[in-house]
Amino acid sequence: MTVRIGVDVGGTFTKAVACASGSGEVVARAIVPTTHHAPGGVAEGAVRALREVAHDVAERALGPIQLVAHSTTQAVNALLEGDTSVVGVLGIGRRPDLKRARRRTAVGEVRLAPGRTLVTHHAFVDATDGLERAQIVRAIQGLVDAGAEVLCISEAFGVEDARGEWLALDVAEDLGVPACAGHELTGLYGLEMRTVTGALNSSILPTALRTARMVEEAVERDLPGVPLLVMRGDGGAVGLNTMKRHPLLTAFSGPAASVAGALRHVAVHEGVVVEVGGTSTNISTIRGGRPVLSYIRVLDHVTCVRSVDVRVVGVAGGSLLRIGRRMGRARLADVGPRSAHIAGLPYACFTPADELAGATPSLISPRPGDPPEYLVLETASGRRIALTVTCAANALGEVATGAYATGDAGAALTAFEIAARWLGTDARELARATLASATSKVEIG
């Protein structure tokens, strides 16, 4: 028997499974918390889960490992939460279209999540009389001096003749600046859409590069000679170099893997796949035994990249409560998109009830730039505890016995009682409102 290993990096948990190549039977598995705050980022959790499964396979002599496949929600979560790098957009055009090319490559700030935007700086090069390397160097250096951390190269009609984009990519590599070009991602026309697509891709390049390199090194060290593939958002699988340069192509690889699993193991012919994680919920459709494909949409922005037609909603089991004010009174305003795991906080339902005694509500910004609207409890010892959708379900007794999300219902209810007194409402009513807010987002999605 040979086995194949799959590793999926989610917003909250990272999972690895080993399956028999012929039957698809799961023969080994591992689950670890996603390592957002580790020095190596989420890749550390992926490596840990991979090692655990590979060790189990070797110890039990289950057979040689045929390949390792990697899928992740990392790219889409980064976009969903606005955790992106500053992008320098280098536009290239020629007469008589200079004015339009300049305008359509100046995409400005791209809205990502509530209160979060992708920041871009713009430079433009007139290539009417040809392009000189020195022109490109000056333009890129100017973008870097303005604060750009990565580059997006976008040339008018670059899908027909990409020589200008290739020259700019070559210069960027010499200068040590991560970059991508529009023609690498799509052959479609539409300069503005192609530029936005390239900017979104560039904005997550540094994170994707770190993850790809770390996972690649781990496979080479622990499983020499075993091929490493990464899932694309359209359900295909390619070499890891795709993730290094074109991470947007893998943006929905997590949902794509879920749909592939439903098709293989449940034999769904027509249906809707709803995958609820800890940070986000993915909703996709199967028709005629095949996943429905579409162009990736990031909030209001349609891109040129095809993927499984998925709606990603910034709410899931670990989502934090957000508090707003109406007529001067604090109230539950929203749930998510930040999760307890992203904020580095333990769940109230997995905290001993006696530790919550004397805790007081507080509002925090989980990450720099977030609004100070996210509700936590400050314990007597100064520890911060999160109230989440999972806590609400536990407080109301809605979690099945033995489920992975089963926690201490008493501790969860205590936490909601503390928050409810502060908000002037009832604990169970607050928990029900939390679940209603979360589920309404999934229904709309």
GIZI-V777536 format. One record per backbone hydrogen bond with DSSP energy under -1.0 kcal/mol. NH is the residue of the N-H (numbers start at 1). CO is the residue of the C=O. E is the energy in kcal/mol with one decimal. If there is no record, write none. Layout:
NH;CO;E, NH;CO;E
//
This chain:
3;64;-2.3, 4;19;-2.5, 5;67;-2.5, 6;17;-2.6, 7;69;-2.7, 8;15;-3.0, 9;71;-2.2, 10;13;-1.9, 14;32;-3.3, 15;8;-2.5, 16;30;-2.5, 17;6;-2.3, 18;28;-2.8, 19;4;-2.9, 20;25;-2.6, 21;2;-2.8, 24;20;-2.3, 27;18;-3.2, 28;18;-1.3, 30;16;-2.4, 32;14;-2.6, 34;12;-2.8, 36;34;-1.5, 41;38;-2.0, 44;41;-1.5, 46;42;-1.7, 47;43;-2.6, 48;44;-2.1, 49;45;-2.6, 50;46;-2.3, 51;47;-2.5, 52;48;-2.2, 53;49;-2.1, 54;50;-2.7, 55;51;-2.6, 56;52;-1.9, 57;53;-2.5, 58;54;-2.2, 59;55;-2.9, 60;56;-2.1, 61;58;-1.1, 62;57;-2.2, 66;3;-3.4, 68;227;-2.4, 69;5;-3.0, 70;229;-2.0, 71;7;-2.9, 73;9;-2.9, 77;73;-2.9, 78;74;-2.3, 79;75;-1.9, 80;76;-2.9, 81;77;-2.3, 83;78;-2.2, 84;82;-1.6, 85;203;-2.2, 87;119;-2.4, 88;150;-3.0, 89;121;-3.8, 90;152;-2.8, 91;123;-3.0, 92;154;-1.8, 93;125;-1.9, 97;94;-1.8, 101;97;-2.7, 102;98;-2.7, 103;99;-2.2, 104;100;-2.6, 105;101;-1.1, 107;105;-1.3, 110;118;-2.3, 112;116;-2.1, 113;116;-1.5, 116;113;-3.0, 118;110;-3.3, 121;87;-2.5, 123;89;-2.4, 125;91;-2.4, 127;93;-3.3, 130;127;-1.9, 136;132;-1.5, 137;133;-2.5, 138;134;-2.3, 139;135;-2.3, 140;136;-2.8, 141;137;-2.6, 142;138;-2.1, 143;139;-1.8, 144;140;-2.5, 145;141;-2.5, 146;142;-1.3, 147;144;-1.4, 148;143;-2.4, 149;86;-2.6, 150;86;-1.6, 151;178;-2.4, 152;88;-2.6, 153;180;-2.7, 154;90;-2.5, 156;92;-2.7, 158;155;-2.3, 160;157;-1.4, 161;157;-1.8, 166;162;-2.7, 167;163;-2.2, 168;164;-2.2, 169;165;-2.4, 170;166;-2.2, 171;167;-2.2, 172;168;-2.6, 173;169;-2.2, 174;170;-1.9, 175;171;-2.1, 177;172;-2.7, 180;151;-1.4, 182;153;-2.1, 184;181;-1.2, 185;182;-1.2, 186;182;-1.4, 194;190;-2.6, 195;191;-2.2, 196;192;-2.6, 197;193;-2.4, 198;194;-2.3, 199;195;-2.7, 200;196;-2.6, 201;197;-2.3, 202;198;-2.8, 203;199;-2.2, 204;201;-1.0, 205;202;-1.7, 208;204;-2.2, 209;205;-2.9, 210;206;-2.0, 211;207;-2.1, 212;208;-2.8, 213;209;-2.5, 214;210;-2.0, 215;211;-2.4, 216;212;-2.5, 217;213;-2.5, 218;214;-2.0, 219;215;-2.3, 220;216;-2.4, 221;217;-2.0, 222;218;-3.0, 223;219;-2.5, 226;223;-2.2, 229;68;-3.1, 230;238;-3.1, 231;70;-2.9, 232;236;-3.4, 233;249;-3.3, 235;232;-1.6, 238;230;-2.4, 242;239;-1.6, 244;240;-1.6, 245;241;-1.6, 246;242;-3.3, 249;246;-1.7, 250;247;-1.5, 251;248;-1.3, 253;250;-2.2, 254;72;-1.1, 256;252;-2.3, 257;253;-2.3, 258;254;-1.7, 259;255;-2.3, 260;256;-2.4, 261;257;-2.3, 262;258;-2.2, 263;259;-2.4, 264;260;-2.2, 265;261;-2.9, 266;262;-1.3, 268;262;-1.2, 271;286;-2.4, 273;284;-2.8, 275;282;-2.9, 277;280;-1.9, 281;313;-2.4, 282;275;-2.6, 283;311;-2.0, 284;273;-2.4, 286;271;-3.2, 287;290;-2.8, 289;269;-3.0, 290;287;-1.6, 292;285;-2.3, 294;307;-2.7, 296;305;-3.3, 298;301;-2.9, 301;298;-2.4, 303;296;-2.9, 307;294;-2.8, 308;233;-3.1, 309;292;-4.0, 310;308;-1.4, 311;283;-2.5, 313;281;-2.9, 315;313;-2.2, 317;277;-2.3, 318;278;-1.7, 319;316;-1.5, 320;338;-2.6, 322;334;-2.9, 323;373;-3.0, 324;331;-2.4, 326;329;-2.4, 329;326;-1.6, 331;324;-2.3, 333;322;-2.8, 334;322;-1.6, 336;320;-2.9, 340;318;-2.6, 343;339;-2.0, 345;340;-2.9, 348;386;-2.2, 351;348;-1.6, 355;352;-1.2, 356;353;-1.2, 359;356;-2.3, 360;378;-2.4, 362;376;-2.3, 364;374;-2.5, 370;367;-2.6, 373;371;-2.4, 374;364;-1.9, 375;321;-2.6, 376;362;-2.7, 377;385;-2.8, 378;360;-3.4, 379;383;-3.0, 382;379;-1.9, 385;377;-2.5, 386;346;-3.0, 390;317;-2.6, 392;388;-2.1, 393;389;-2.2, 394;390;-2.3, 395;391;-2.7, 396;392;-1.6, 397;394;-1.4, 398;393;-3.1, 403;400;-2.1, 406;403;-1.8, 408;349;-3.7, 412;408;-2.4, 413;409;-2.4, 414;410;-2.3, 415;411;-2.2, 416;412;-2.0, 417;413;-2.1, 418;414;-2.0, 419;415;-2.1, 420;416;-2.7, 421;417;-2.2, 422;418;-1.4, 423;419;-1.7, 424;420;-1.1, 425;420;-2.5, 430;426;-2.5, 431;427;-2.3, 432;428;-2.7, 433;429;-2.5, 434;430;-2.0, 435;431;-2.1, 436;432;-2.6, 437;433;-2.4, 438;434;-2.0, 439;435;-2.9, 440;436;-2.1, 441;437;-1.2, 442;438;-1.4, 443;439;-2.6, 444;440;-2.1, 445;441;-2.4
//
